[in-house]
């Protein structure tokens, strides 16, 4: 079976090369979105058959396969119209994934972000590309945390420019300006606007659209930002938001605490040693069980933004605390789960390969057993055992017993004591 995939823009009077026009003229079976059909309908042969690309896509591909079995002239060749460059987050990639054995020829045109960059006369070889079209926020959050200087974003009807701006403002990423292109390629509807985030938050934008975010780097903006920097207790903020010169290790006194209790947080040096034990640079999915203030999850999210972070906590009052701390330090994208971990349905969550147990309520072995039911084969579990005189249950003993009963191999422990605090042993195990 063969697909000929032709890229088009939103121009209601599309232009094609003579080669592509000949392909269309001799075609029999065509496919594309409803909008594509409206654009190319005048060019199609009178006896053309059209397959709408709609969800669920499995139904669409069943129709494609049914044509390949007819054994009539042209039935095994389907001409697909797709937006822009079909290999740029486009439908050609879907065909390759769904029908890897099919042959394919692609005739691209400019994608929407290329057109927007052309309208702005903006070099785009250094642009970080993020697609939010039917995708979660993860890659966009990662680009923000990494302070990408130029971010091109493909949007959809949920991840609109307004929703994107609101997320940036919520988490303190205020030092960008936004250029939005609406109906790019359509001469009568096309519109390009360059705005501050505050201005963009007050606007509605027609769909389809895409946008490019640029750091504010001109001299005036830089001088204003520098005049508004406050440095206290080794932290840095601009207008109350975290600044781009992020430090390694957030000071404990910058976090909102549970009932103001200073002991209810993993201390910064312990936190960094814990992240080191978790081997996070080479991990993909991190679970933080018993997050309390969220300090470990937030530090992990900021230092290793490639991670998918899922945080669990039994105390409902901690939800507002971790959300406030995440906004304070610019750490979007932490999946917060409130409730008893042992009663939480984890079957649909991404499989972890690094797990930190920050609280266990005396049920450490049960928690570890549940974690093992989903832990990746090369995954690790880390636990911090506190030696305190008033603690009746020895958490180190619970850990050792659980590792033996569950058949886990322990790494050599790390013992540390900070100032007058109780000693802590950082424990690590694997299958």
C-alpha positions as CSV (number, residue, x, y, z in Angstrom):
1,X,0.0,0.0,0.0
2,X,1.2,3.5,-0.8
3,X,0.4,6.9,0.7
4,X,1.1,10.2,-1.1
5,X,1.0,12.9,1.6
6,X,0.6,16.5,0.4
7,X,1.1,19.4,2.8
8,X,-1.2,22.4,2.5
9,X,-1.8,25.7,4.3
10,X,-5.1,27.4,5.2
11,X,-5.1,29.3,1.9
12,X,-8.5,28.7,0.3
13,X,-6.9,28.9,-3.1
14,X,-3.9,26.5,-2.7
15,X,-1.0,26.4,-5.1
16,X,0.6,23.1,-6.0
17,X,3.5,22.2,-8.4
18,X,2.6,20.7,-11.7
19,X,3.8,17.3,-10.4
20,X,1.4,17.4,-7.5
21,X,-1.5,18.7,-9.6
22,X,-0.9,15.7,-11.9
23,X,-1.0,13.3,-8.9
24,X,-4.3,14.8,-7.8
25,X,-5.8,14.7,-11.3
26,X,-5.1,11.0,-11.6
27,X,-6.0,10.1,-8.0
28,X,-8.9,8.0,-6.9
29,X,-8.9,7.8,-3.1
30,X,-8.2,10.9,-1.0
31,X,-8.2,11.7,2.7
32,X,-7.8,14.6,5.1
33,X,-9.6,16.7,7.6
34,X,-12.9,18.4,6.9
35,X,-11.1,21.7,6.5
36,X,-8.7,20.2,4.0
37,X,-11.6,18.8,2.0
38,X,-13.2,22.2,1.7
39,X,-9.9,23.7,0.4
40,X,-9.1,21.0,-2.2
41,X,-12.6,19.9,-3.3
42,X,-12.5,22.0,-6.5
43,X,-9.3,20.2,-7.6
44,X,-10.5,16.6,-7.0
45,X,-11.7,14.3,-9.9
46,X,-15.4,13.9,-10.3
47,X,-15.3,10.3,-9.1
48,X,-13.0,10.9,-6.1
49,X,-13.6,9.0,-2.9
50,X,-12.9,10.9,0.3
51,X,-12.1,9.5,3.7
52,X,-12.4,12.0,6.6
53,X,-9.6,11.9,9.2
54,X,-11.5,12.0,12.4
55,X,-11.2,10.3,15.8
56,X,-11.0,7.5,16.5
57,X,-8.1,7.1,14.1
58,X,-8.4,3.3,14.2
59,X,-11.6,3.5,12.2
60,X,-9.8,5.7,9.6
61,X,-7.0,3.2,9.2
62,X,-9.5,0.4,8.8
63,X,-10.9,2.3,5.8
64,X,-7.4,2.7,4.4
65,X,-6.8,-1.0,4.7
66,X,-10.1,-1.9,3.1
67,X,-9.1,0.0,0.0
68,X,-5.8,-1.8,-0.2
69,X,-7.6,-5.2,-0.6
70,X,-9.8,-4.2,-3.5
71,X,-7.1,-4.8,-6.1
72,X,-8.4,-2.2,-8.5
73,X,-6.4,0.5,-10.2
74,X,-5.3,3.2,-7.8
75,X,-7.1,1.5,-4.8
76,X,-3.9,0.8,-3.1
77,X,-2.7,4.4,-3.3
78,X,-4.3,7.0,-1.0
79,X,-3.6,10.7,-1.4
80,X,-3.7,12.4,2.0
81,X,-3.8,16.2,2.6
82,X,-2.2,17.3,5.8
83,X,-1.3,20.7,7.3
84,X,2.1,22.1,6.7
85,X,5.0,19.6,6.7
86,X,3.3,16.2,7.4
87,X,6.5,15.0,9.0
88,X,6.5,17.9,11.5
89,X,4.3,16.6,14.3
90,X,2.0,15.7,11.4
91,X,-0.2,12.9,10.0
92,X,2.7,11.3,8.1
93,X,4.2,10.3,11.4
94,X,0.9,8.7,12.4
95,X,0.9,6.7,9.2
96,X,4.4,5.5,9.8
97,X,3.4,4.4,13.3
98,X,0.1,2.7,12.4
99,X,1.2,1.1,9.1
100,X,5.0,0.9,9.1
101,X,5.0,-1.5,6.1
102,X,3.3,1.1,3.8
103,X,5.3,3.1,1.2
104,X,5.1,6.8,1.5
105,X,6.0,9.9,-0.6
106,X,5.7,13.3,1.1
107,X,5.3,16.7,-0.6
108,X,5.6,19.2,2.3
109,X,4.9,22.9,2.5
110,X,5.9,25.3,5.3
111,X,4.6,24.4,8.7
112,X,2.8,27.0,10.8
113,X,5.7,27.8,13.0
114,X,7.9,28.4,10.0
115,X,5.3,30.7,8.5
116,X,5.0,32.6,11.8
117,X,8.8,33.0,12.0
118,X,8.8,34.2,8.3
119,X,6.2,36.8,9.1
120,X,8.2,38.0,12.0
121,X,11.5,37.9,10.0
122,X,12.8,35.8,12.9
123,X,15.7,33.2,12.5
124,X,14.3,30.0,13.9
125,X,17.2,27.5,13.7
126,X,17.6,27.9,17.5
127,X,13.9,27.6,18.4
128,X,12.8,24.9,20.9
129,X,9.7,23.2,19.3
130,X,6.9,22.0,21.6
131,X,3.6,20.5,20.4
132,X,0.6,20.8,22.7
133,X,-1.7,19.5,20.0
134,X,-3.4,16.6,21.8
135,X,-0.4,16.3,24.1
136,X,0.1,17.0,27.8
137,X,2.0,20.0,29.3
138,X,5.2,18.1,30.0
139,X,7.5,19.2,27.2
140,X,6.3,22.8,27.5
141,X,6.9,22.8,31.2
142,X,10.4,21.4,30.6
143,X,11.2,24.2,28.1
144,X,10.2,26.8,30.7
145,X,12.1,25.2,33.6
146,X,15.2,25.0,31.3
147,X,14.7,28.7,30.4
148,X,14.7,28.1,26.7
149,X,15.2,31.4,25.0
150,X,12.9,30.8,22.1
151,X,10.0,28.4,22.2
152,X,7.7,27.6,19.3
153,X,4.4,26.1,20.4
154,X,1.7,24.2,18.4
155,X,-1.6,24.7,20.1
156,X,-5.0,23.1,20.1
157,X,-8.5,24.1,21.4
158,X,-7.6,23.2,25.0
159,X,-4.0,24.4,25.0
160,X,-4.9,27.9,23.7
161,X,-2.6,30.9,23.9
162,X,-4.7,32.2,26.8
163,X,-4.3,28.9,28.7
164,X,-0.5,28.9,28.0
165,X,-0.2,32.4,29.3
166,X,-2.1,31.7,32.4
167,X,0.2,28.7,33.2
168,X,3.3,30.8,32.7
169,X,1.9,33.6,34.9
170,X,0.9,31.1,37.6
171,X,4.4,29.7,37.9
172,X,6.3,32.9,37.6
173,X,7.6,32.7,34.0
174,X,6.9,36.3,33.3
175,X,10.0,37.3,31.4
176,X,8.8,36.3,27.9
177,X,6.9,38.0,25.2
178,X,4.5,36.2,22.9
179,X,3.9,36.3,19.1
180,X,0.7,34.6,18.0
181,X,-0.2,33.7,14.4
182,X,-3.8,33.1,13.5
183,X,-5.1,31.5,10.3
184,X,-1.6,31.5,8.9
185,X,-1.6,31.1,5.1
186,X,-5.2,32.5,4.7
187,X,-4.8,35.9,3.1
188,X,-8.2,37.2,4.3
189,X,-8.0,35.9,7.9
190,X,-4.3,35.8,8.7
191,X,-3.3,37.9,11.7
192,X,0.1,38.1,13.6
193,X,0.3,39.8,17.0
194,X,3.3,40.4,19.3
195,X,2.3,41.0,22.9
196,X,3.4,41.0,26.5
197,X,2.1,38.1,28.5
198,X,-0.2,40.4,30.4
199,X,-1.6,41.7,27.1
200,X,-2.0,38.2,25.7
201,X,-3.9,37.2,28.9
202,X,-6.6,39.7,28.0
203,X,-7.1,38.5,24.4
204,X,-8.9,35.7,22.7
205,X,-7.3,34.2,19.6
206,X,-9.0,32.5,16.6
207,X,-8.2,28.8,16.0
208,X,-6.1,27.6,14.3
209,X,-3.1,29.4,15.7
210,X,0.4,28.9,16.9
211,X,2.8,31.0,18.9
212,X,6.5,31.8,19.6
213,X,7.8,32.8,23.0
214,X,10.9,34.9,23.3
215,X,12.9,35.9,26.4
216,X,12.8,39.7,27.0
217,X,16.4,40.5,26.3
218,X,16.6,44.1,25.2
219,X,18.5,46.6,27.3
220,X,15.5,48.3,28.8
221,X,13.8,45.2,29.9
222,X,17.0,43.8,31.4
223,X,17.7,46.9,33.3
224,X,14.2,46.9,34.7
225,X,14.5,43.2,35.8
226,X,17.9,43.8,37.4
227,X,16.5,46.7,39.4
228,X,13.7,44.5,40.8
229,X,15.9,41.5,41.9
230,X,15.8,40.7,45.6
231,X,18.3,38.3,47.2
232,X,17.5,37.1,50.7
233,X,18.7,33.9,52.4
234,X,20.4,32.7,49.3
235,X,17.2,32.8,47.2
236,X,16.6,34.9,44.2
237,X,13.3,36.4,42.9
238,X,12.0,39.0,40.4
239,X,8.7,40.6,41.4
240,X,8.2,37.6,43.7
241,X,8.9,35.0,41.0
242,X,11.9,32.7,40.8
243,X,14.6,34.1,38.6
244,X,16.6,32.3,35.9
245,X,19.8,32.0,38.0
246,X,18.4,29.0,39.9
247,X,20.5,27.8,42.8
248,X,21.2,24.1,43.4
249,X,19.3,23.4,46.6
250,X,16.4,25.5,47.7
251,X,16.8,26.9,51.2
252,X,14.4,25.3,53.7
253,X,13.1,28.6,55.0
254,X,11.7,29.5,51.6
255,X,9.1,26.8,51.6
256,X,5.6,27.0,53.0
257,X,5.5,24.4,55.8
258,X,2.8,22.2,57.3
259,X,1.5,24.1,60.3
260,X,4.8,26.1,60.3
261,X,6.6,23.0,61.6
262,X,10.3,23.3,60.6
263,X,10.8,19.5,61.1
264,X,8.2,18.6,58.6
265,X,10.5,19.0,55.6
266,X,13.4,17.1,54.2
267,X,16.3,19.4,54.9
268,X,18.1,20.8,51.9
269,X,21.5,18.9,52.3
270,X,19.5,15.6,52.9
271,X,17.2,16.4,50.0
272,X,20.1,16.8,47.6
273,X,21.8,13.6,48.8
274,X,18.4,11.8,48.4
275,X,18.1,13.0,44.8
276,X,21.7,11.8,44.2
277,X,20.8,8.3,45.6
278,X,17.8,8.2,43.3
279,X,20.0,8.5,40.2
280,X,17.6,10.9,38.7
281,X,19.6,12.1,35.6
282,X,19.2,8.6,34.1
283,X,15.6,8.0,35.3
284,X,12.3,8.8,33.6
285,X,9.4,8.6,36.1
286,X,9.9,9.6,39.7
287,X,7.4,8.9,42.5
288,X,7.5,10.8,45.8
289,X,5.4,9.0,48.4
290,X,4.5,11.1,51.5
291,X,5.5,14.5,50.0
292,X,4.2,16.8,52.8
293,X,5.6,20.2,51.7
294,X,6.6,18.9,48.3
295,X,10.3,19.9,48.8
296,X,11.7,16.7,47.2
297,X,9.3,16.7,44.3
298,X,9.9,20.3,43.6
299,X,13.7,20.1,43.8
300,X,13.6,17.0,41.5
301,X,11.3,18.8,39.0
302,X,13.6,21.8,38.8
303,X,16.9,20.0,38.7
304,X,15.8,17.2,36.4
305,X,12.9,18.7,34.2
306,X,12.9,15.7,31.9
307,X,11.3,13.6,34.7
308,X,7.6,12.8,35.0
309,X,7.0,13.5,38.7
310,X,4.1,12.0,40.6
311,X,3.6,13.0,44.3
312,X,1.5,11.1,46.9
313,X,0.3,12.4,50.3
314,X,-2.4,11.2,52.7
315,X,-3.0,14.6,54.4
316,X,-5.4,16.7,52.3
317,X,-4.1,19.9,53.8
318,X,-0.8,19.3,52.0
319,X,-2.4,19.7,48.6
320,X,-2.6,23.5,48.9
321,X,0.9,23.6,50.5
322,X,2.6,21.8,47.6
323,X,0.7,23.8,45.0
324,X,1.8,27.1,46.7
325,X,5.4,25.9,46.9
326,X,5.3,24.7,43.2
327,X,4.1,28.1,42.1
328,X,6.6,29.9,44.4
329,X,9.6,28.1,42.8
330,X,8.3,27.8,39.2
331,X,7.8,24.0,39.2
332,X,4.8,23.2,37.0
333,X,3.7,19.7,36.0
334,X,3.9,17.7,39.3
335,X,1.0,15.2,39.4
336,X,-0.4,15.5,42.9
337,X,-2.3,12.5,44.3
338,X,-4.1,13.0,47.7
339,X,-5.2,10.0,49.7
340,X,-3.9,6.8,51.3
341,X,-1.2,5.4,48.9
342,X,-2.2,1.8,49.8
343,X,-5.8,2.6,48.6
344,X,-4.8,4.6,45.6
345,X,-5.4,3.1,42.1
346,X,-2.0,3.3,40.5
347,X,-2.7,1.0,37.5
348,X,-3.0,3.9,35.0
349,X,0.0,5.9,36.2
350,X,3.3,5.9,34.3
351,X,5.5,3.1,35.6
352,X,8.2,4.5,38.0
353,X,11.9,3.7,37.8
354,X,12.8,5.8,40.9
355,X,10.7,6.0,44.1
356,X,11.3,8.0,47.3
357,X,9.3,7.0,50.4
358,X,9.2,10.1,52.6
359,X,6.4,8.8,54.9
360,X,5.0,5.4,55.7
361,X,2.9,5.5,58.8
362,X,4.3,2.2,60.1
363,X,3.3,0.4,56.9
364,X,6.6,0.5,55.1
365,X,6.6,-3.1,53.9
366,X,3.1,-2.8,52.4
367,X,4.1,0.4,50.6
368,X,7.2,-1.2,49.2
369,X,5.3,-4.2,48.1
370,X,2.8,-2.1,46.2
371,X,5.6,-0.1,44.6
372,X,7.2,-3.3,43.5
373,X,4.1,-4.3,41.7
374,X,4.7,-1.5,39.2
375,X,8.4,-0.6,39.6
376,X,10.4,-0.8,36.4
377,X,12.9,-3.8,36.2
378,X,15.9,-1.5,36.8
379,X,14.0,0.7,39.3
380,X,15.3,1.8,42.7
381,X,13.6,2.7,46.0
382,X,15.1,5.2,48.5
383,X,14.1,5.8,52.1
384,X,15.4,8.1,54.8
385,X,15.5,6.5,58.2
386,X,15.5,8.9,61.2
387,X,17.0,7.8,64.5
388,X,15.1,9.7,67.2
389,X,14.7,8.9,70.9
390,X,10.9,9.3,71.0
391,X,10.3,7.1,68.0
392,X,9.0,3.8,69.2
393,X,9.2,2.0,65.8
394,X,12.7,1.6,64.4
395,X,12.3,2.5,60.7
396,X,15.7,1.1,59.8
397,X,14.5,-2.3,61.2
398,X,11.3,-2.0,59.2
399,X,13.3,-1.3,56.1
400,X,15.7,-4.2,56.6
401,X,12.9,-6.6,57.3
402,X,10.9,-5.5,54.2
403,X,14.0,-5.8,52.0
404,X,14.6,-9.4,53.2
405,X,10.9,-10.5,52.8
406,X,10.6,-8.8,49.4
407,X,13.9,-10.2,48.1
408,X,15.5,-6.7,47.6
409,X,19.2,-6.0,47.3
410,X,20.4,-3.1,49.4
411,X,23.2,-0.6,48.5
412,X,25.6,0.6,51.3
413,X,23.7,3.1,53.4
414,X,24.8,6.8,53.9
415,X,24.5,8.2,57.4
416,X,24.5,11.9,58.1
417,X,23.7,14.3,60.9
418,X,23.0,18.1,60.4
419,X,23.8,20.4,63.3
420,X,21.7,19.3,66.3
421,X,19.2,17.3,64.3
422,X,18.8,13.6,64.7
423,X,21.0,11.4,62.5
424,X,19.5,10.2,59.2
425,X,20.4,7.2,57.2
426,X,19.8,7.3,53.5
427,X,18.8,3.8,52.4
428,X,18.6,2.4,48.8
429,X,17.5,-0.9,47.3
430,X,16.7,-2.6,44.0
431,X,15.4,-5.9,42.8
